[in-house]
């Protein structure tokens, strides 16, 4: 199936425009059907009415001319022309005659008039370059033309129909837009609130009013948000307890190992295990940490990254090359943004080496791209099989076979992805053409309330 055209993507992706176009199309089709039906239904009665008027005018005019005194006919013709819009001309054989338009309405009028005045009655729309509705009649052996104004016969013109139709269609489209807005406004409100909840932002309760379905949906959504906030609060309390209950025994065990008379190798091994356990607990807590964007502030990302790069350069097994643009600002938590870089560096130290005995080479690039801030972090390791890249962002996932053996809980990149989402950004993983894994991060500009 062919993808939708970019020009039509805004139509296919918006429920408001879909509803509007459907309503507008329905209204336009209904109007066209109504106009066509009306013109068909009213054609015969209107043709008969116009034909009866023409017969009456011809009959009365012929009678008036027949019974009037010869010296008064000129005055009678003048009165008919000035008061009734009826003009009488003698019919000559050399008259230049243009027949009437070949429309169904005109044919119906002609049939009706011929039935009343005689089959020999002639019609024209233009005689001797004079436009009008012309009909012939006879007085004794003399034939005459009776001319009426064309508007009197043709009635509503096509231009008037188009004008009325355009005005009616415009009003209908405005009504369709209003109806679409009223239908989609509750859905748009729910979508915006759901997006805010998904990004960890606090949202005001939805109004529980309107149609029964909308009221029930908004009420259920509000209850869901309250339950989520309660679960979030309870989780924060549980995490605080877990941190205290687990790290206290670890600290005591570290102290006991220091004081115990153990061989150096055994003591260093136990200390390493305890440090690893403490690091894993820290990763668990970082991943499960509740979202709180109330502490977001405007961050000088350029300065923060430069400071973090200076700290990374102190590591003996890291060779980092950084290109950071100046005056880059985002909204967020500086501690979490720094944790993003630390986790990426740690992930590269574990998995980004082709030879474990060598230093890891890291390329860091940060620049502005439109209204976004782009951060690119890449190593020069073995990379990851393309079919496995999507799994790297899942919790507790380690690509040991593809990226080298290392210890860890498999939460480093999952924590990075979670932090970036809290900040309203996007993260994308891919293999570098020159080898290694590259992490691309797009962060929005600051919007501090």
Secondary structure, 3 states (H helix, E strand, C coil): CCCCCHHHHHHHCCHHHHHHHHHHHHHHHHHHHHHHHHHHHHHHHHHHHHHHHHHHHHHHHHHHHHHCCHHHHHHHHHHHHHHHCCEEEECCCCCCEECCCCCHHHHHHHHHHHHHHCCCCCEEEEECCEEEEEEEEEECCEEEEEEECHHHHHCCCHHHHHHHHHHHHHHHHHHHHHHHHHHHHHHHHHHHHHHHHHCCCCCCCCCCCCCHHHHHHHHHHHHHHHHHHHHHHHHHHHHHHHHHHHHHHHHHHHHHHHHCCCCHHHHHHHHHHHHHHHHHHHHHHHHCCCCCHHHCEEEEHHHHHHHHHHHHCCCCCEEEEEEECCCCEEEECHHHHHHHHHHHHHHHHHHCCCCCCCCEEEEEEEEEECCEEEEEEEECCCCCCHHHHHHHHCCCCCCHHHHCCCCCCCCHHHHHHHHHHHCCCEEEEEECCCCCEEEEEEEECCCCC
